[in-house]
Amino acid sequence: MTRLPDTAWRNRLGLPELLAALGSDDDMVRLVGGVVRDTLLGHRAEDVDCGTRFEPQESSRRIKAAGYKVIPTGIAHGTVTAILPSGPIEVTTLRHDIATNGRHAVVAFTDDWQADAARRDFTINALSAEPRDGTIHDYFGGLEDLANGIVRFIGKPIERIAEDHLRILRFFRFHARFGKGVPDSAALDACMARANDLMALSRERIADELLKLLRVADPAPTVALMLESGIFTPILPEIARDGVERLTRLVDRERVADAAVDPLRRFGALLPQRPAMAAGIAQRLKLSRVATRRLEQGAAGEHDAPRALAYRFGTDIATDIILRGDMPDGELAAAMASLKGWERPRLPVGGGDLIARGLKPGPVVAATLQAIERRWIAEDFPGGDRLDPIVDQELALALRELM
């Protein structure tokens, strides 16, 4: 019998007491979903979720009786959040689907653990564990699939995708994270057959899922598979083979530079390197203004010194340009180090300083300041005695032209 390891998160402050209040001794509550899957793989468990046979009103009452605050985060679908001293825990009443339309489900509460597990998408996500001794319950072969690196739908893939079209993108995300070798053929065939269903989803849901996919260590092989399978055609037809090649190269350069994974940077590498088109795609996906500007500027392919780029565009965009650019790998580490902790300086000369030294107010002041700033940036932002010659030379030029 497989049991959940006794890892640190199982003893986090308040969790044993919460589980006891929800009936852990009587199999009224179990640990469910990703926390079980990730712990079995030895991965860090991000979120701890519980399933319970109690309906939301009763689970809320028990949580309050144990001394914890309850937030009805999704009570219509059976979910409340218990606020423990160590952080929030979602508690969801067991459910089964009454009706689905590809985007939303109408659910009813149940006390049947297997019925609740059956409504999950993949076998590896349908595992549950008893809090008392960690006994794992596996109704659909998820343990074997987890061991073999197979992402497999529960039931018929075509039907599961019809219930929720986002499962197409989730399949590829989970394959990128947990899959080994070739993907499950039945799942892949179903995703290809129903790719057009993605057009019914909101752009926000599509963007969110794609960015989650791009967070995995190396999403490039899976993204290439999605392109070959026609998954992008209905939603992002602009993505092409050269985009996958840029993504592959970016992932390699991130490793060389020891740069943190950034899904938006990776998404920018996938898109055509044309600023207006990148901005248009970002707007279509309803990304934020900051994200849109970053994709637009990152696609421009500017060439300049690292700090000069950061001064013009900000550190994030400068990092995007450098990692996606043609700087030799041997120079990447130094370039990235030059931006670490760097704060945008302020030009230590103003118009008043130039006027005090003889320039008459007017356009010439602004033009001279711009000339000083260009040289100041090009020479890596010198100050004090190193800045004075630049100011003297540009001021002399301006005064000469006025004579």
Buried (B, 14 or more C-beta within 10 A) or exposed (E): EEEBEEBEBBEBEBBEBBBBBBBBEEBBBBBBBBBBBBBBBEEEBEEBBBBBBBBBEBBBEBBEEBEBEBBEEEBEBBBBBBBBEEEBBBBBBBBBBEEBEBBEBEBEBBEEBBBBBBBBBBBBBBBBBBBEEBBBBBBBBBBEBBEEEBBBBBBEBBEBBBBBBBBBBBBBBBBBBBBEEEBBEEBBBBBBBBBEBBEEBEBEBBBBBBBBBBBBEBBBBBBBBBBEBBBBBBBBEBBEEEBBBBBBBBBBBBEEBEBEBBBBBBBBBBBBBBBEBBBBBBBBBEBEEEBBBBBBBBBBEBEBBBBBBBBBBBBBBBBBBBBBBEBEEEEBEEBBEBBEEBEEEEBBBEEEBBEEEEBEEEEBBEBBBEBBBEBBBEBEBBEEEEBEEBBEEBBEEBBEEEE
